[in-house]
Amino acid sequence: MKKSVAIVFGGQSSEHEVSLQSARNVINAIDRNNYYITLIGIDKQGHWLRFDERDYLQNATDPAHIKLSESGRLLSLMPGAQGPQFVEVETGLEVPRIDVVFPLIHGSSGEDGSLQGLLRLLDIPFVGPDVLGSAVCMDKDVTKRLLRDAGIAVAPFVVLHRGESVDFVSVSAQLGLPLFVKPASQGSSVGVSKVTDEASYTAALKLAFDYDNKVLIEQGIVGREVECAVLGNHAPQVSVCGEVVANDEFYAYDTKYLNDGQARIAIPAELSADLSEAVREVALQAYRVLGCAGLSRVDFFVTDAREIIINEVNTLPGFTSISMYPKLWQASGLSYPELIDRLIVLALERADEHRALKTEVVL
């Protein structure tokens, strides 16, 4: 029997345009023999809008100018409803009941547990980690502390909250140069700067605080950028390793999404078999420590001394045409449509487990 899948994309995030690219790829790849789809776009003002597939994007093939169509119809949510969960505001038309949501909102308000909490209240299954796992992995400070306490290597770091300061001489003496300054809760390298002197440090802090109230200052690690994709709930699997070789100073937003040819992706990564297996094992450990489920992409630095250092864990990685997560699974023998199907099945399995839990105290 076909399931009804709502693909939710856009959002009030600096990664809005990336989300639209991800949604387009998932919509094109999902198996229509198994799923009906409902398209829900969230605009930059936070409005939830229903779209028809024939008209949901403008400039769809231009990453720099892609945007939501103006044809969206405003939706109202119906928490606790046994019937439809969404209604079109203007017409009163009920949206057919949704079996599962595939959230593709990267960054704040979509990847940080906010959307997951809303969907939990609506009792709608969703792809990806639950509220806690999403929130923990979105905050790079919290991620690093949990991994460090579990004995998993992370880059040395200092955290600044808005209103706090640490001078360049002190932080460079502690962490060395270069430094990387980044917002604690952003993705796609938004607001990230490489720091080599006091002037660039001052500019980097200003930029990072434009995007977040908490900023991470990290030691620059000299190493290869290696990534693994993880898939599963209680028995997660790990893909082959992939490597990003950036021609810029680091894998910045423009390099990822706007400048073709500025980065080379090697899948599988050119690592020895034993080192590759060690990286995959650390990815699995991190996935479990951070409470992930469904999917995550784990990003590493691998040094010449064979140190394996986690950079970050992304709970809703990109599904664009150049994104590593689906490419890693394709290289591991799982096609794009099969991956989407597996993610939806995992979401439904987790929802069934959650619904089976007792909600009343039996005396």
N, C-alpha and C positions, 0 to 999 in steps of 0.2 A: 504494500500500500504506500502511495506517495506521501512524503512528509512535506509540510509547509515550512519553508526556511525564509526568515527575514534577514536580508543583508543590510546592515546598518553602517553608514559611512559618513565621512565629512567631519563635523564636530568643531567645537571652539578650541582649536589647538593650532600651534605653529606647524603641525604636520597635516593640516587639513588637505592640502593638495596631494600629498603622498597617499593619504587615505583614499582619495578618489581614484587614484591610479590602481591601488590594491583592489578596490571594489570592482573596477572594470574587468580586471583579470579573473577574479573569482566568478563574476556573473557570466563571463564568456566560457568558463571552464566547467561550471557545475553541471552535473548530469541531469538533464530535464526528464529522463525516464524515471528517475527516482524522487525528484523534488519539484514542487511548485515554489516560485520565489516571489517575495514581496520586497520592493526596494524602498528603504527608508533613509533619506539623507537628512543630516542635521547641519543647518547652515551656520555661519560664523556668529549669528546672533543667538543661537541655541534653539531655533525653531525645528521641530520634528516635522518632516514633510514626506508625503508619499509620492512616489514617482512611477510613471510607466516606463517600461524598459526601452521603448522607442525614443524617449526624450528625457534623459536624466542628467546628461553632462553636456557642457559646452567645451569646445577646444579639447576634445577627449584625447587626442594623440599628442598634445603639446604640454609637457610636464610643467612648464613655466607659467602657462595661462589656463590650465584646466580649471573648471569651476562647475558648480551645480547649475542645472538648467533652471529657468524661471517658471517652469511648469508645475513645480511641487505644490501639493495640496496639504494644508496644515492639518496635523493630527492632534488628537487629544488622547491621553492615556487613561486606561480604565483599571486601576489597581484592584485586585481581589475579584475581578469579574470571572464568572464561570463561562461566559460566552466570549465574545470578541474582546481582545485586549486593547484595541485601538479603534477610534472612530474619526472619520474626516469631519472637521469642525464645520465647514461651510455647508456641506450636503447632508451631514448626518449619516453618511454611508459607513456601514461597519466593515472593517478590514477582516477578511476571513481569519479565523483563529490560527495563530502561529504556533508551530510545534517546537521550533528551535531558532535562536538568533545566532547569526554569524557576525560578530562585531568586528569591524575593520577600522575603528577609530583609533589611530595611533596617538600616543602622547596623553596629555592631561585631559581629564574628564572622560576618557575612553579606555585607557590602559591602566589607570591608577586605582581601580576598584570602584570608582563612582558609578560607571555604567553597569558594572557587574552587580553592585548592590541594588540598583534599580530593577534590574532584571530578576534578581532573587525575590524582591518584593512583589513583582508581577507574576512570580512562579513560572517564568519562561526559561527553559534550558538555554545555555549559551556555550559557544565554543571558547576554549581557553581557560586559564586558571580562575579560581574563585576570588572572592573579595580580598582576602588576606594575601594570597600569593601575588595577586596583581599589584596591590598597594606596596608590598615589601619590595618587589622587583623594580617598581617605578622609581623608588627613592634610592638612589645610588649609595647614599650614606648608610642607610639601614641595610641594604644588600651587602655592602662590604663588611659591616660589623658582624652580621650573622655568618657570612662565609669565613671571616677571620676566626671567629669563635669556634667554628667547626673544623679548623685546621686547614682550610683551603686558602691558597695564596692569593692575595690581592695587592695592587700597587699601594705603597704607603701614601697617606693622604691627610689633609687637614680640612676641616669643615668650618665655614663661616656662615652665620645667620645675618640677615639684614640688621645693620646697626653695629655689628662687630667689625673688627679690622685686625689684620696682621701685616706688618710691613714686609716689603720685598726682601730685605736683607735677612730677616729672621726666617722667613719661609723657605728661601732659597738655600740658606745654610742647613735647614732641617731636611729638605727634600732634594736638593741639588737642582741642576738645570739640564735640559729644559723642563718646564712645568706645563701641565695642562689644567686650564680653569674651565669649569663647566657647571651649568645649572644642575642641581641635584636631581630634578625630576623632569627632564626633557629627553627626547630621543632624536634619532636621525642627525646627531651631531649639531643640533640647533643650539646656538649660543656658546659653542666650544671654541676656545682659543689656545694656541700654542704660545708659551711665554719664554722669552730668552733674556729679557732685561726689564728694568723697572718701568719704563714707559709702556711696554707691551703688557706688563702685569696690571698696571692701573686701568688700561683700556679693557683688558680681559675681564676684570672684576665688574666694571661698569656694564659691559655687554651681558655677562652672566646674570647679574641682578636685574636686568631688564626682563628676564624670562622666569625668574624664580626668586623666592625669598631665602633660599638656602643654596650655598655654592660649595662645590667641591674643588679643592686644589690638590692635584695629584702629581706624584713623581712621574716624569717621563720615562717610559720603559722602552728600551731598545730591543725589539723583537719582531717576529713575524706575526701578522694578524690572522688568526685562525678561528674558524667558527664551526660549531656543530649544531644540528637541529635535533631536538628531542620531541618525541611523540608518544603519548600514552597517559594513563591514569595510574593504576597500581603497578603495572609492569611496563614502564616506559622503555622505548627503544631509542637508540642514538644512530644518527645518520653517519655516513662517511664525513671526514673533515674537509672543509674548504678553506682556501686562503685568499685574502684580499691583498693585492699588491697595488697600493696607491702611488700614483706618480706625483701627486701633490704632497705637501708636508705631512698631512694626515688625511684620514678618510672623512672629509667634511661633507656637509649637506649638498653643496654644488657638485662635488665629485660623485656622490651617490646617485643623484636624481636628475641633474641638469647637464653635466659635461660628459658626453659620450667619449669613451676612449681614455679618460683620465684615471681609470683604475682597471687592473686586470684581475680576473677571478680565476683561480685554479681549483678545479674540482675533479678528482680528489686533490687535497693538498699534498705537496711534495715532501712528505714526512716519512721517516722510517716506519716500518710496521709497528714496532714496539712503542715508539713515541706517539704515533697516531692512536693506538689503543689506550695509552695512558691519558691522552687528552679526552677521549671519549668517556673514559671512566670518571674523570673529574667532572665532566659535563653532567653525567648521571647523578653524581653526589650532590652537586650544586642544585640540580632540579629538585631533589628530594629535600634538601636542607631548607630551601626557600618556599616549600609548599606549592610547587607548580603542579599543574594538571592540564591535560589536553595537549598543549604545545608550549614550547619556548625555544628560543635560539640563544645559545651560550657563546659569548665572544671571549677570546683569549689573546694574550701575548705569549708566544713561545720563544724563549731566548736561545742564544747559541749554547748556553750552558745547560740547555734542556729543562729550564724552569718553566712551569706551566702556571701562568698568572691570569686569573679571570679579570676581564675588563668590565663586562656587564652581562646581565641576563634580560632578554627582551621577551615579554610574555605575549605580545601581539605583533610579531615581526611582519615586515612588509611582504605583500603578495604582488608587488609590481612585476613587470616583465624582466627586471634585472635583479630581483630580490633573492637573497641567498637561501632563505628557508625552503621554498618550493624547489629550487635548483638542487639543493643538497639531497632532498628526498627523491627527486628524479634520478639523480646519480646513484641512489641507493636502491633503485628498482621500483619506486612508487610514483606513478604518473600524477600529473596535476589533478585530474578528476578523481582519481583514487584517493589522493591525499585529502581533498575536500570531503569526500564521503567518509573517510576514516575519522576526521575531526568532528563531523556531525554525529557519528555513531558514539564517539567517546563522550560528547556533550550530553547525549540522551542517557547513556549509561550512568554518568555521574548524577544527573538529575533524578533518575530512578532511585539511586542509593540515598540521596538526600531526602526524597519524599518518604522513604521507608523508615526514617528515623522517627522516634516517638516525640511528640510535642506536648504531651500531657504526663503528669506524674501519676502513676498508678499506685495507690496505697493498699 
